[in-house]
């Protein structure tokens, strides 16, 4: 399977998660929107391949503060090995009663070139994470250390995040509404289709803002709509 090109990833920088979910639904994928996490610092889209961390419930004899000194600790190891350009995806079992990570780890990821961080749990140091340039998604603030509830067990394995299966290398797209996981083998066709869908939806929105009815326009069942769309594209260089 070939790696997605920078050009394909750039296309996804301009597509909404709503449009992506529709395109994936056409192909039978109903469960691709990661439920729960919201964006802490609104801005441009987040796009990149998934690099994963999986937690299981903490165990008292394993999860003391001294465990952070172990360079094989999957949480610490994952932060130091996450490839630049990736999105760091954390499976916290939808448990936000302890932090999935904090500002120091998020900052380290950002400095290493990570495109974003997502958990279906919570983060600590949320005012500081919210001020980072790197996109961050979580369900709610959670001050307690991850060790109170989470045992980091694996990096770059398949995970569940927000009820969605995420495989390493799947393409993650986040906007100000949420996060979508695109199966890697579909990225090329999804990126091309949704780029065109976005142009058409921009046309439709402008028509509706100008008072047009959605009948015959959305979906474009009126033959005149296609001619109007063509003229609009030429006029707007789209």
C-alpha positions in Angstrom: 0.0 0.0 0.0 1.5 3.3 -1.0 1.9 6.2 1.4 -0.4 9.1 0.9 1.3 11.9 -0.9 1.7 15.4 0.6 -0.6 16.6 -2.2 -3.4 14.3 -1.0 -2.9 15.4 2.6 -3.0 19.0 1.6 -6.4 18.4 -0.1 -7.8 17.1 3.2 -6.6 20.4 4.9 -9.6 22.1 3.3 -12.3 19.4 3.8 -14.7 19.3 6.7 -15.3 16.2 8.9 -19.0 16.4 7.9 -18.1 16.1 4.2 -15.7 13.2 5.0 -18.3 11.3 6.9 -20.7 11.5 4.0 -18.1 10.3 1.5 -17.2 7.4 3.7 -20.9 6.6 4.3 -21.3 6.2 0.5 -18.7 3.4 0.8 -20.5 1.7 3.7 -18.4 3.2 6.6 -20.8 4.4 9.3 -18.5 4.5 12.3 -15.6 6.9 11.5 -16.3 10.0 13.6 -14.5 9.8 16.9 -17.2 10.3 19.5 -16.5 12.5 22.5 -13.3 14.5 21.9 -13.6 18.2 21.1 -11.0 20.6 19.9 -9.3 22.7 22.6 -7.7 25.2 20.3 -9.7 26.0 17.2 -7.8 26.6 14.0 -6.9 25.0 10.6 -7.5 21.3 10.0 -5.3 18.6 11.5 -4.2 16.0 9.0 -1.8 13.1 9.4 -1.3 9.4 9.7 -2.2 7.8 13.1 0.5 6.8 15.6 -1.2 5.1 18.5 -0.9 4.6 22.3 -3.1 2.2 24.1 -4.0 2.2 27.8 -5.5 -0.5 29.9 -6.7 0.0 33.5 -3.9 0.8 35.9 -2.5 -1.8 38.4 -1.1 -0.6 41.7 2.1 -2.7 41.6 3.1 -1.5 38.1 2.0 2.1 38.0 4.0 4.2 40.4 5.9 7.4 39.7 9.1 5.4 39.3 7.6 3.8 36.1 8.3 7.0 34.3 12.0 6.4 34.7 11.8 3.4 32.5 12.7 4.3 28.9 10.5 1.4 27.7 7.4 3.0 29.3 5.1 3.1 26.2 3.7 6.5 26.9 7.2 8.1 27.1 8.6 5.9 24.4 5.7 6.7 22.1 6.2 10.5 22.6 9.9 10.2 21.7 9.3 7.9 18.7 6.1 9.4 17.1 7.2 10.2 13.5 7.0 13.9 12.5 3.8 14.6 10.5 1.8 12.0 12.5 -1.3 12.5 14.7 -0.8 11.0 18.2 -3.9 9.0 19.0 -4.6 7.7 22.5 -7.0 4.9 23.5 -8.0 5.8 27.1 -11.1 3.6 27.1 -13.3 6.7 27.2 -12.1 7.2 30.8 -11.4 10.8 31.6 -11.0 10.4 35.4 -7.2 10.6 34.9 -5.1 12.5 32.4 -4.1 10.8 29.2 -1.2 13.2 29.0 -0.2 16.8 30.0 1.4 19.9 28.5 5.0 18.7 28.7 4.3 15.6 26.6 2.1 17.6 24.2 4.8 20.2 23.8 7.4 17.6 23.2 5.2 16.1 20.4 4.7 19.5 18.9 8.4 20.3 18.9 9.1 16.9 17.2 6.7 17.8 14.4 3.6 16.0 15.4 0.4 17.3 13.7 -1.9 16.9 16.6 -2.9 14.8 19.7 -6.3 13.1 20.3 -7.6 11.2 23.3 -11.0 9.8 24.1 -10.1 10.6 27.7 -8.9 13.9 29.2 -5.8 16.0 29.4 -4.2 17.8 32.4 -2.6 21.3 32.1 -5.5 22.2 29.8 -4.9 26.0 29.8 -1.4 25.5 28.6 -2.3 22.8 26.0 -5.1 25.1 24.7 -2.4 27.8 24.0 -0.3 25.4 21.9 -0.2 25.8 18.1 -0.6 22.0 17.7 -4.3 20.9 17.6 -5.5 18.9 20.6 -8.7 17.1 21.2 -10.1 15.6 24.5 -13.3 15.0 26.3 -12.8 17.2 29.4 -10.0 18.4 31.7 -8.6 15.9 34.1 -5.9 16.9 36.6 -4.9 13.4 38.1 -1.8 11.7 36.7 -2.5 9.0 34.2 -1.0 6.5 36.6 -4.1 6.6 38.8 -6.2 5.0 36.1 -4.2 4.2 33.0 -1.5 1.6 32.3 0.3 2.3 29.0 0.6 -1.0 27.4 1.3 -0.6 23.6 2.4 1.8 20.9 1.5 1.8 17.3 -1.0 -1.1 17.6 -4.6 -1.0 16.5 -6.7 0.9 19.1 -10.2 2.0 19.8 -10.6 5.8 20.2 -14.0 7.2 20.8 -15.6 4.0 19.7 -13.8 4.0 16.4 -11.2 1.4 15.2 -7.9 3.2 14.4 -5.1 1.4 12.8 -1.6 2.8 12.6 -1.2 4.7 9.4 -4.9 5.5 9.0 -5.3 9.1 8.0 -6.7 11.3 10.8 -8.5 14.5 9.9 -9.7 17.0 12.6 -11.5 20.3 12.2 -13.3 22.5 14.7 -16.2 20.0 14.8 -14.3 16.8 15.6 -12.1 14.0 14.3 -12.5 11.5 11.5 -10.5 8.3 10.8 -10.0 7.5 7.1 -8.9 3.9 6.3 -5.5 4.3 4.7 -6.4 2.4 1.5 -9.3 4.9 0.8 -7.4 8.1 1.3 -6.7 8.9 -2.4 -10.3 8.5 -3.6 -11.7 10.2 -0.5 -9.4 13.2 -0.8 -10.3 13.7 -4.5 -14.0 13.2 -4.1 -14.3 15.4 -1.0 -12.3 18.2 -2.6 -15.0 18.3 -5.3 -17.8 17.9 -2.8 -16.5 20.9 -0.8 -16.5 23.1 -3.9 -20.1 22.2 -4.7 -21.2 22.7 -1.1 -19.6 26.1 -1.1 -21.7 26.9 -4.2 -24.9 25.6 -2.6 -24.4 27.6 0.5 -23.9 30.8 -1.4 -27.1 30.1 -3.4 -29.0 29.4 -0.2 -27.7 32.5 1.4 -29.0 34.4 -1.6 -32.5 33.0 -1.1 -32.5 29.8 -3.3 -34.6 26.8 -2.4 -32.8 23.5 -1.7 -35.2 21.6 -4.0 -33.4 20.8 -7.2 -30.2 22.4 -5.8 -29.2 20.0 -3.0 -29.0 17.4 -4.3 -28.6 18.8 -7.8 -31.7 17.2 -9.5 -32.6 20.2 -11.5 -30.5 20.2 -14.8 -30.1 23.9 -14.6 -28.2 23.6 -11.3 -25.2 21.9 -13.1 -25.0 24.8 -15.6 -25.2 27.4 -12.8 -22.5 25.5 -10.8 -20.3 25.4 -13.9 -20.7 29.2 -14.4 -20.1 29.8 -10.6 -16.8 27.7 -10.7 -15.5 29.7 -13.7 -16.4 33.0 -12.1 -14.8 32.1 -8.7 -11.8 30.2 -10.2 -12.8 27.1 -8.3 
